[in-house]
Amino acid sequence: MTPRSAPRPDQEIWDLMRDLVLDDDRRREVERTTGLSFWRARSLRRIAERELRMSDLAGVLSVSAPQATILVNFLEAEGLVERASDPADGRARIVRTTPRGRHVVEQITTVLRRPPAGTRRLSADEQRELLRLLRQLRD
């Protein structure tokens, strides 16, 4: 059995960042808090960002039109979204969050925005440096 070579530093950075962002514990916490699968919770957040025509929702979520319909049917039955006529085109339907849906989105956002515990172990200077580096990566 040959030993695995150490990953390149850029690959290790990306692996660590991905692990932080795609934290399974955080996803399970969203699911426990809301009673929604993580995919449904993520989709509800997308709908809350702006009203969407049913025809646009599938594209935003990268799913087929029938899958988008199944999702909206479920979220509507849970009282989280509602369908309404599009004011610009009465034949089209838009999907928007209900007050209950917005409350659930706030719960999801609270869980997802909570920084990882490890950030508290960094000094203020280390946090500022990490922030500077992440901004540099983004730009």
Contacts in CASP RR format, 6 or more apart in sequence:
PFRMAT RR
TARGET T0000
AUTHOR 0000-0000-0000
METHOD contacts of the structure
MODEL  1
MTPRSAPRPDQEIWDLMRDLVLDDDRRREVERTTGLSFWRARSLRRIAER
ELRMSDLAGVLSVSAPQATILVNFLEAEGLVERASDPADGRARIVRTTPR
GRHVVEQITTVLRRPPAGTRRLSADEQRELLRLLRQLRD
6 12 0 8 1.000
7 15 0 8 1.000
20 116 0 8 1.000
23 116 0 8 1.000
26 111 0 8 1.000
26 112 0 8 1.000
26 114 0 8 1.000
27 38 0 8 1.000
29 111 0 8 1.000
30 36 0 8 1.000
30 38 0 8 1.000
30 41 0 8 1.000
30 108 0 8 1.000
30 111 0 8 1.000
30 112 0 8 1.000
31 37 0 8 1.000
31 38 0 8 1.000
31 41 0 8 1.000
33 107 0 8 1.000
33 108 0 8 1.000
33 111 0 8 1.000
34 41 0 8 1.000
34 104 0 8 1.000
34 107 0 8 1.000
34 108 0 8 1.000
36 44 0 8 1.000
36 78 0 8 1.000
36 104 0 8 1.000
40 71 0 8 1.000
40 74 0 8 1.000
40 75 0 8 1.000
41 104 0 8 1.000
41 108 0 8 1.000
43 61 0 8 1.000
43 71 0 8 1.000
43 75 0 8 1.000
44 75 0 8 1.000
44 80 0 8 1.000
44 81 0 8 1.000
44 97 0 8 1.000
44 101 0 8 1.000
44 104 0 8 1.000
44 105 0 8 1.000
44 108 0 8 1.000
45 105 0 8 1.000
45 108 0 8 1.000
45 109 0 8 1.000
46 52 0 8 1.000
46 60 0 8 1.000
46 61 0 8 1.000
47 57 0 8 1.000
47 75 0 8 1.000
47 81 0 8 1.000
47 95 0 8 1.000
47 96 0 8 1.000
47 97 0 8 1.000
48 97 0 8 1.000
48 101 0 8 1.000
48 102 0 8 1.000
48 105 0 8 1.000
51 94 0 8 1.000
51 95 0 8 1.000
51 96 0 8 1.000
52 60 0 8 1.000
52 94 0 8 1.000
52 95 0 8 1.000
52 96 0 8 1.000
53 86 0 8 1.000
53 92 0 8 1.000
53 93 0 8 1.000
53 94 0 8 1.000
53 95 0 8 1.000
54 65 0 8 1.000
54 68 0 8 1.000
54 69 0 8 1.000
54 72 0 8 1.000
54 83 0 8 1.000
54 92 0 8 1.000
54 93 0 8 1.000
54 94 0 8 1.000
54 95 0 8 1.000
55 65 0 8 1.000
55 92 0 8 1.000
57 68 0 8 1.000
57 71 0 8 1.000
57 72 0 8 1.000
57 95 0 8 1.000
58 64 0 8 1.000
58 65 0 8 1.000
58 67 0 8 1.000
58 68 0 8 1.000
59 68 0 8 1.000
61 67 0 8 1.000
61 68 0 8 1.000
61 71 0 8 1.000
63 71 0 8 1.000
72 81 0 8 1.000
72 83 0 8 1.000
72 95 0 8 1.000
75 81 0 8 1.000
76 82 0 8 1.000
76 83 0 8 1.000
79 98 0 8 1.000
79 100 0 8 1.000
79 101 0 8 1.000
80 97 0 8 1.000
80 98 0 8 1.000
80 100 0 8 1.000
80 101 0 8 1.000
80 104 0 8 1.000
81 95 0 8 1.000
81 96 0 8 1.000
81 97 0 8 1.000
81 98 0 8 1.000
81 101 0 8 1.000
82 95 0 8 1.000
82 96 0 8 1.000
82 98 0 8 1.000
83 93 0 8 1.000
83 94 0 8 1.000
83 95 0 8 1.000
84 93 0 8 1.000
84 94 0 8 1.000
84 96 0 8 1.000
85 92 0 8 1.000
85 93 0 8 1.000
85 94 0 8 1.000
86 92 0 8 1.000
86 93 0 8 1.000
86 94 0 8 1.000
97 105 0 8 1.000
119 127 0 8 1.000
122 130 0 8 1.000
END
